[in-house]
Amino acid sequence: MKLKTITLICALAWLFLLTSYASFIVGTLTHELTHQRYAIDKQLIEVNYDASGKAYAGAYFKHSHEWVYLNGIIVEVSMIGITTLSVFIIRGYK
């Protein structure tokens, strides 16, 4: 009984950590794609494994950086929320 509990805890921790990491990467990509949408001369988007990124462009149309951050945060929170809900559903079918 204890080994099943330990296995379940490890599986849930792995699932949550993996999804959190993926959500930060996708959120960073969303952030940079929003920058690219406002770019006049878009050249390159860089998204790194440490969830940092940069959009290289010659010039941008005027835009609010808060809006760009909001797009990334919405994606991150949505993915983490969906994962948490999925874990509760899976746990309920025990």
Buried (B, 14 or more C-beta within 10 A) or exposed (E): EEEEEEEEEEEBEEBBEEBBEBBBBBBBBBBBBBBBBBBEEBEEBEBEEEBEBBBBBEEBEEEEEEEBEBBBEEBBEEBBEEBEEEBEEEEEEE
